[in-house]
Amino acid sequence: MASTTTAHVFAGLALAGHQAVLPLYEAIDVATPSAAVSPPSSYVPPRGGACATPTARSPAEAYRDWYGASRPEDRPPGNLI
């Protein structure tokens, strides 16, 4: 069922002229291994699944670098990050 939903989401993004946040091939590559080792209650683990793809890791690393290099007073309020 999740695969069917994912396909519809990617199709909708393409028809609307938007690029997908996570390329479909990366979503497919992580779907089966993640489901095989994770209990159903944790299909979106923070260090696995879609979070482990190169596309997801790049902005996360950039955010950590920015956060580490910035001063607290120069950052937006917590609810805007």
C-alpha positions as CSV (number, residue, x, y, z in Angstrom):
1,M,0.0,0.0,0.0
2,A,2.8,2.4,0.8
3,S,4.4,1.8,-2.6
4,T,1.1,2.7,-4.3
5,T,0.8,5.9,-2.3
6,T,4.4,6.8,-3.0
7,A,3.9,6.3,-6.7
8,H,0.9,8.7,-6.7
9,V,2.8,11.3,-4.7
10,F,5.7,11.3,-7.2
11,A,3.3,11.4,-10.1
12,G,1.5,14.3,-8.6
13,L,4.7,16.2,-8.1
14,A,5.8,15.5,-11.7
15,L,2.5,16.7,-13.1
16,A,2.6,19.8,-11.0
17,G,6.1,20.6,-12.3
18,H,7.9,20.1,-9.0
19,Q,11.0,18.1,-8.4
20,A,10.6,15.4,-5.8
21,V,12.4,16.0,-2.5
22,L,13.7,12.4,-2.6
23,P,14.3,10.8,-6.0
24,L,12.0,7.8,-6.6
25,Y,14.9,5.4,-7.2
26,E,16.3,6.3,-3.8
27,A,12.9,5.7,-2.2
28,I,12.6,2.3,-3.8
29,D,16.2,1.4,-2.9
30,V,15.5,1.9,0.8
31,A,11.9,0.7,1.1
32,T,12.4,-3.1,1.2
33,P,15.6,-3.3,3.4
34,S,14.0,-0.8,5.9
35,A,10.8,-2.7,6.1
36,A,12.6,-6.0,6.5
37,V,14.6,-5.0,9.6
38,S,12.2,-2.5,11.2
39,P,9.1,-3.3,13.2
40,P,5.9,-1.8,11.6
41,S,5.8,0.8,14.4
42,S,9.0,2.4,13.2
43,Y,8.9,2.4,9.4
44,V,10.5,5.9,9.4
45,P,13.5,5.5,11.6
46,P,15.6,8.7,12.0
47,R,18.8,7.0,10.9
48,G,17.4,4.6,8.3
49,G,14.9,4.3,5.6
50,A,14.5,7.5,3.5
51,C,16.6,9.4,6.1
52,A,19.6,7.3,5.0
53,T,19.6,8.3,1.3
54,P,22.2,10.6,-0.1
55,T,19.5,13.2,-0.9
56,A,18.3,13.3,2.7
57,R,21.8,13.2,4.3
58,S,23.1,16.2,2.3
59,P,20.7,18.9,3.8
60,A,21.0,17.3,7.2
61,E,24.8,17.6,7.1
62,A,24.6,21.2,5.8
63,Y,22.2,22.1,8.6
64,R,24.5,20.6,11.3
65,D,27.4,22.5,9.8
66,W,25.5,25.8,9.8
67,Y,24.1,25.2,13.3
68,G,27.6,24.4,14.7
69,A,29.1,27.5,13.0
70,S,26.4,30.0,13.9
71,R,25.9,31.9,17.1
72,P,22.6,31.3,19.0
73,E,21.6,35.0,18.7
74,D,22.0,34.8,14.9
75,R,19.7,31.8,14.5
76,P,15.9,32.2,14.0
77,P,13.6,31.2,16.9
78,G,13.4,27.4,17.3
79,N,10.0,27.1,15.7
80,L,11.4,28.8,12.5
81,I,14.4,26.5,11.9
